[in-house]
Amino acid sequence: MHRNSRILVSLLVVVALLAIAPTGVTAQPAEPTNDSAFPVTLTDATGTEVTLDERPERVTTTNPSAAQVMWELDADSQVVGLTQFAHYLEGAETRQNVSSTELGVSVERVVATEPDLVLAPNATSVETVERLREAGLTVYHFPAATDFADVKSKTSTIGQLTGNEQAARETNAWVDANVEAVSAATADADRPRLLYPLLGGFAVGGDTFIHEIITTAGAENVAAAEFDGYEVLNDERVIELEPEVLLVTDQTEGQILGSEPHASTPAGRNGETVSLEVNYINQPAPRSVVYSTRDLATQLHPGPYDESAFVSRSEAAASLDGSAANATDMDDSNATTDDSPTGVSAPGFGPVVAVLSLVGGSLLLGRRSGAA
């Protein structure tokens, strides 16, 4: 069974490469403010000029990272459709589920939401984007997000497309402030050798936003010297790399530490792990960057970094009230969101990790292991 699951994951990753948390009841979100100029025309990752004549009132997202951005912009009232993997967002259950019964999204379900705009992160295949456009929908396809700058660019673009530019600036300010706080706290700290194993023998390498989370939080990503992106790391090499810490998530907990080859590493022998929430660490989106860097730094370096260094959304927004509030460079934007800590770091990354996350979730539906 284990071998078949691993083969399934590997096959789905190849396909993806070729295609290149319960919440409490709260008040209804306020209607987002239309602070963007329309019409707006932007060129997406397929080279297509996407034009919106007016603010879209009905937005459907095809991957959870785009949904997370909309929630962070306080624009969730505009969202009418999302995938099942955005379930952790408050109120997501009231939106239409556009996931396919197999892998990816259902074109028919997306069309049924009657969206004014479809936000499609890069894990959505170009073929699916074309089918949605053939059905008469306006679709913006995002490029891969491989670092924090890409996450901020995605946030700015979504803000512009949906009429929430100020919220996007505030969100990016929130990201910047917290990344800077973590970076400053961990600058002089010893950097443990860390490995983030994924399902199916894959690991997280360099040139990924997850790699930047790891290094910002004060660790050395040992797989980064082996490859960029997400690739299989053979058992012998895992042992040779001698990771001192293994990063596990609520998805992989109980499957990594006590199994080979990880049990034979220094991290395995000493029981050294850090635990993050898969819904955040694996999604290139604002909350993912803020909470994952914070929570990883808290576990790796509890002395140099503590909660007092965390910058709330309101504090970050206030920083824009002066001269920064008049800045028009979206790359310098800042932002804010949920001020409450998550306790653990926290899904839409690139195609490979997206597939691993989706498949991993389905494999875990029938068997939930205990803590590592």
TITI-687705 format. One record per residue (C-alpha): residue number from 1; y, x, z. Coordinates in nm, 2 decimals. Layout:
num; y; x; z
NUM; Y; X; Z
...
This chain:
num; y; x; z
1; 0.00; 0.00; 0.00
2; 0.24; 0.28; 0.09
3; 0.16; 0.47; -0.23
4; 0.21; 0.15; -0.44
5; 0.55; 0.09; -0.27
6; 0.66; 0.44; -0.34
7; 0.56; 0.42; -0.71
8; 0.75; 0.09; -0.74
9; 1.06; 0.24; -0.59
10; 1.04; 0.54; -0.83
11; 0.99; 0.33; -1.14
12; 1.29; 0.11; -1.04
13; 1.51; 0.41; -0.99
14; 1.42; 0.54; -1.34
15; 1.52; 0.20; -1.48
16; 1.85; 0.21; -1.29
17; 1.93; 0.56; -1.42
18; 1.87; 0.44; -1.77
19; 2.09; 0.14; -1.73
20; 2.36; 0.35; -1.61
21; 2.51; -0.87; 1.02
22; 2.54; -1.19; 1.19
23; 2.90; -1.30; 1.28
24; 3.06; -1.55; 1.51
25; 3.25; -1.85; 1.41
26; 3.62; -1.78; 1.34
27; 3.92; -1.96; 1.19
28; 3.93; -2.01; 0.82
29; 4.09; -1.72; 0.64
30; 4.45; -1.76; 0.53
31; 4.52; -1.81; 0.16
32; 4.59; -1.46; 0.01
33; 4.95; -1.40; -0.10
34; 5.00; -1.35; -0.47
35; 5.20; -1.02; -0.47
36; 5.10; -0.89; -0.81
37; 5.27; -0.93; -1.14
38; 5.08; -1.12; -1.41
39; 4.98; -1.10; -1.68
40; 4.79; -0.78; -1.61
41; 4.58; -0.57; -1.85
42; 4.35; -0.30; -1.73
43; 4.09; -0.10; -1.92
44; 3.75; -0.10; -1.75
45; 3.45; 0.15; -1.75
46; 3.32; 0.01; -2.08
47; 3.65; 0.08; -2.25
48; 3.73; -0.29; -2.27
49; 4.09; -0.41; -2.21
50; 4.06; -0.69; -1.95
51; 4.36; -0.92; -1.94
52; 4.44; -1.18; -1.68
53; 4.73; -1.41; -1.75
54; 4.75; -1.54; -1.40
55; 4.61; -1.48; -1.05
56; 4.23; -1.57; -1.05
57; 4.15; -1.84; -0.80
58; 3.77; -1.81; -0.86
59; 3.62; -1.47; -0.83
60; 3.25; -1.38; -0.85
61; 3.12; -1.04; -0.75
62; 2.79; -0.89; -0.88
63; 2.74; -0.63; -0.62
64; 2.81; -0.63; -0.24
65; 3.06; -0.34; -0.26
66; 3.31; -0.55; -0.46
67; 3.26; -0.84; -0.22
68; 3.33; -0.61; 0.07
69; 3.66; -0.51; -0.09
70; 3.76; -0.88; -0.13
71; 3.68; -0.95; 0.23
72; 3.88; -0.64; 0.34
73; 4.18; -0.76; 0.14
74; 4.16; -1.09; 0.32
75; 4.09; -1.25; -0.02
76; 3.75; -1.39; 0.06
77; 3.89; -1.74; 0.00
78; 3.90; -1.65; -0.37
79; 3.53; -1.56; -0.38
80; 3.30; -1.83; -0.51
81; 2.99; -1.62; -0.59
82; 2.82; -1.31; -0.46
83; 2.48; -1.15; -0.43
84; 2.23; -1.20; -0.15
85; 2.29; -0.84; -0.04
86; 2.65; -0.93; 0.07
87; 2.49; -1.15; 0.34
88; 2.65; -0.95; 0.62
89; 3.00; -1.06; 0.53
90; 3.13; -1.34; 0.75
91; 3.11; -1.67; 0.56
92; 2.90; -1.53; 0.27
93; 2.64; -1.80; 0.32
94; 2.90; -2.06; 0.20
95; 2.93; -1.89; -0.14
96; 2.70; -1.93; -0.44
97; 2.42; -1.68; -0.45
98; 2.41; -1.52; -0.79
99; 2.12; -1.28; -0.74
100; 1.83; -1.30; -0.98
101; 1.48; -1.39; -0.86
102; 1.40; -1.04; -0.98
103; 1.63; -0.74; -0.98
104; 2.00; -0.76; -1.03
105; 2.21; -1.08; -1.09
106; 2.13; -1.40; -1.28
107; 2.37; -1.45; -1.57
108; 2.31; -1.82; -1.55
109; 2.40; -1.83; -1.18
110; 2.72; -1.63; -1.24
111; 2.82; -1.86; -1.52
112; 2.76; -2.17; -1.30
113; 3.02; -2.04; -1.05
114; 3.28; -2.10; -1.33
115; 3.47; -1.78; -1.23
116; 3.82; -1.68; -1.36
117; 3.71; -1.32; -1.30
118; 3.38; -1.14; -1.25
119; 3.40; -0.81; -1.06
120; 3.10; -0.59; -1.16
121; 3.05; -0.25; -0.99
122; 2.87; 0.01; -1.18
123; 2.53; -0.08; -1.04
124; 2.55; -0.39; -1.27
125; 2.42; -0.28; -1.60
126; 2.63; -0.27; -1.92
127; 2.38; -0.50; -2.07
128; 2.44; -0.76; -1.80
129; 2.82; -0.72; -1.84
130; 2.79; -0.78; -2.22
131; 2.58; -1.10; -2.16
132; 2.84; -1.23; -1.92
133; 3.11; -1.16; -2.17
134; 2.91; -1.33; -2.45
135; 2.90; -1.64; -2.22
136; 3.28; -1.64; -2.23
137; 3.35; -1.48; -1.89
138; 3.62; -1.23; -1.81
139; 3.44; -0.93; -1.66
140; 3.58; -0.60; -1.52
141; 3.32; -0.33; -1.50
142; 3.39; -0.05; -1.26
143; 3.30; 0.32; -1.30
144; 3.07; 0.49; -1.05
145; 3.23; 0.57; -0.71
146; 3.13; 0.93; -0.62
147; 3.39; 1.00; -0.35
148; 3.66; 0.85; -0.13
149; 3.92; 0.87; -0.40
150; 3.70; 0.65; -0.62
151; 3.66; 0.40; -0.34
152; 4.04; 0.38; -0.30
153; 4.08; 0.35; -0.68
154; 3.84; 0.05; -0.69
155; 4.03; -0.11; -0.40
156; 4.36; -0.07; -0.58
157; 4.22; -0.21; -0.90
158; 4.07; -0.51; -0.73
159; 4.40; -0.57; -0.55
160; 4.58; -0.56; -0.88
161; 4.33; -0.79; -1.07
162; 4.32; -1.05; -0.79
163; 4.69; -1.06; -0.69
164; 4.65; -0.87; -0.36
165; 4.82; -0.54; -0.42
166; 4.99; -0.51; -0.09
167; 4.66; -0.57; 0.10
168; 4.51; -0.30; -0.12
169; 4.78; -0.06; -0.02
170; 4.73; -0.14; 0.35
171; 4.35; -0.11; 0.31
172; 4.38; 0.24; 0.15
173; 4.62; 0.34; 0.43
174; 4.36; 0.24; 0.68
175; 4.10; 0.45; 0.50
176; 4.33; 0.75; 0.48
177; 4.43; 0.74; 0.85
178; 4.07; 0.72; 0.97
179; 3.94; 0.98; 0.74
180; 4.22; 1.21; 0.85
181; 4.14; 1.14; 1.21
182; 3.77; 1.22; 1.17
183; 3.84; 1.53; 0.96
184; 4.09; 1.67; 1.22
185; 3.85; 1.61; 1.51
186; 3.55; 1.78; 1.34
187; 3.73; 2.06; 1.16
188; 3.62; 2.33; 1.41
189; 3.30; 2.18; 1.52
190; 2.96; 2.33; 1.46
191; 2.81; 2.16; 1.15
192; 2.44; 2.07; 1.20
193; 2.21; 2.07; 0.89
194; 2.16; 1.71; 0.81
195; 1.93; 1.53; 0.56
196; 1.96; 1.16; 0.46
197; 1.62; 1.06; 0.33
198; 1.59; 0.74; 0.12
199; 1.29; 0.53; 0.05
200; 1.04; 0.66; -0.21
201; 1.09; 1.03; -0.13
202; 1.45; 1.03; -0.26
203; 1.74; 1.19; -0.07
204; 2.12; 1.19; -0.10
205; 2.26; 1.50; -0.27
206; 2.61; 1.62; -0.36
207; 2.88; 1.45; -0.57
208; 2.83; 1.12; -0.39
209; 3.05; 0.92; -0.16
210; 2.77; 0.94; 0.10
211; 2.79; 1.32; 0.08
212; 3.16; 1.30; 0.15
213; 3.09; 1.08; 0.45
214; 2.84; 1.33; 0.59
215; 3.07; 1.63; 0.54
216; 3.38; 1.45; 0.67
217; 3.19; 1.36; 0.99
218; 3.11; 1.72; 1.05
219; 2.76; 1.79; 0.91
220; 2.62; 2.00; 0.63
221; 2.43; 1.79; 0.38
222; 2.13; 2.02; 0.30
223; 2.03; 1.83; -0.01
224; 2.37; 1.89; -0.17
225; 2.27; 2.25; -0.26
226; 1.96; 2.11; -0.44
227; 2.10; 1.85; -0.67
228; 2.39; 1.60; -0.72
229; 2.33; 1.23; -0.69
230; 2.01; 1.08; -0.57
231; 1.68; 1.25; -0.65
232; 1.33; 1.30; -0.52
233; 1.30; 1.59; -0.28
234; 0.94; 1.71; -0.26
235; 0.77; 1.75; 0.07
236; 0.76; 2.13; 0.07
237; 1.13; 2.16; 0.00
238; 1.21; 1.91; 0.28
239; 1.04; 2.14; 0.52
240; 1.19; 2.46; 0.37
241; 1.55; 2.31; 0.41
242; 1.49; 2.29; 0.79
243; 1.72; 1.99; 0.86
244; 1.83; 1.98; 1.22
245; 1.92; 1.61; 1.21
246; 1.78; 1.32; 1.01
247; 2.01; 1.03; 0.91
248; 1.82; 0.70; 0.94
249; 1.94; 0.34; 0.89
250; 1.83; 0.00; 1.01
251; 1.63; -0.01; 0.68
252; 1.44; 0.32; 0.73
253; 1.42; 0.34; 1.10
254; 1.06; 0.38; 1.21
255; 0.95; 0.52; 0.87
256; 1.11; 0.86; 0.87
257; 1.10; 1.06; 1.20
258; 0.73; 1.03; 1.27
259; 0.60; 1.07; 0.91
260; 0.55; 1.38; 0.70
261; 0.72; 1.59; 0.58
262; 1.01; 1.50; 0.81
263; 0.80; 1.52; 1.13
264; 0.75; 1.90; 1.05
265; 1.12; 1.97; 1.03
266; 1.33; 2.09; 1.32
267; 1.48; 1.74; 1.34
268; 1.14; 1.59; 1.35
269; 1.00; 1.82; 1.61
270; 1.31; 1.77; 1.83
271; 1.35; 1.40; 1.77
272; 1.70; 1.45; 1.64
273; 1.84; 1.15; 1.44
274; 2.16; 0.97; 1.39
275; 2.16; 0.60; 1.30
276; 2.39; 0.41; 1.07
277; 2.40; 0.06; 0.93
278; 2.27; 0.04; 0.58
279; 2.52; -0.23; 0.48
280; 2.80; 0.03; 0.52
281; 2.66; 0.38; 0.45
282; 2.52; 0.27; 0.12
283; 2.82; 0.09; -0.02
284; 3.13; 0.26; -0.18
285; 3.39; 0.03; -0.01
286; 3.66; 0.06; 0.25
287; 3.47; -0.05; 0.56
288; 3.18; 0.18; 0.46
289; 3.40; 0.48; 0.45
290; 3.59; 0.40; 0.77
291; 3.30; 0.29; 0.99
292; 3.04; 0.53; 0.86
293; 3.26; 0.84; 0.91
294; 3.37; 0.72; 1.25
295; 3.02; 0.63; 1.37
296; 2.85; 0.94; 1.23
297; 3.12; 1.17; 1.39
298; 3.08; 0.98; 1.72
299; 2.71; 1.06; 1.73
300; 2.73; 1.42; 1.59
301; 3.04; 1.53; 1.79
302; 3.10; 1.29; 2.08
303; 3.33; 1.55; 2.24
304; 3.58; 1.63; 1.97
305; 3.58; 1.27; 1.83
306; 3.61; 0.95; 2.04
307; 3.72; 0.60; 1.99
308; 4.08; 0.67; 2.09
309; 4.12; 0.85; 1.75
310; 4.03; 0.53; 1.56
311; 4.32; 0.38; 1.37
312; 4.33; 0.00; 1.35
313; 4.43; -0.20; 1.04
314; 4.75; -0.32; 1.21
315; 4.85; 0.04; 1.29
316; 4.78; 0.15; 0.94
317; 4.98; -0.14; 0.79
318; 5.27; -0.06; 1.02
319; 5.28; 0.29; 0.88
320; 5.37; 0.14; 0.54
321; 5.68; -0.05; 0.68
322; 5.90; 0.26; 0.63
323; 5.94; 0.46; 0.31
324; 5.56; 0.45; 0.24
325; 5.59; 0.07; 0.20
326; 5.80; 0.13; -0.11
327; 5.55; 0.37; -0.27
328; 5.41; 0.26; -0.60
329; 5.14; 0.53; -0.64
330; 4.82; 0.34; -0.56
331; 4.63; 0.66; -0.49
332; 4.86; 0.71; -0.19
333; 4.80; 0.36; -0.07
334; 4.69; 0.28; 0.29
335; 4.52; -0.01; 0.45
336; 4.38; -0.20; 0.74
337; 4.10; -0.44; 0.82
338; 3.87; -0.54; 1.11
339; 3.99; -0.36; 1.41
340; 3.67; -0.41; 1.61
341; 3.42; -0.12; 1.63
342; 3.07; -0.18; 1.48
343; 2.88; 0.05; 1.72
344; 2.69; 0.19; 1.42
345; 2.80; 0.31; 1.09
346; 2.73; 0.09; 0.82
347; 2.59; -0.18; 0.10
348; 2.73; -0.14; -0.37
349; 2.68; 0.23; -0.43
350; 2.56; 0.38; -0.76
351; 2.26; 0.25; -0.95
352; 2.00; 0.47; -0.79
353; 2.10; 0.40; -0.43
354; 2.16; 0.03; -0.52
355; 1.80; 0.00; -0.64
356; 1.66; 0.18; -0.34
357; 1.86; -0.04; -0.11
358; 1.75; -0.36; -0.28
359; 1.38; -0.26; -0.31
360; 1.38; -0.12; 0.04
361; 1.51; -0.45; 0.18
362; 1.24; -0.64; 0.00
363; 0.97; -0.41; 0.12
364; 1.09; -0.45; 0.48
365; 1.09; -0.83; 0.47
366; 0.72; -0.84; 0.55
367; 0.71; -0.55; 0.80
368; 0.99; -0.44; 1.03
369; 0.91; -0.11; 1.21
370; 1.03; -0.01; 1.55
371; 1.28; 0.26; 1.64
372; 1.21; 0.61; 1.51
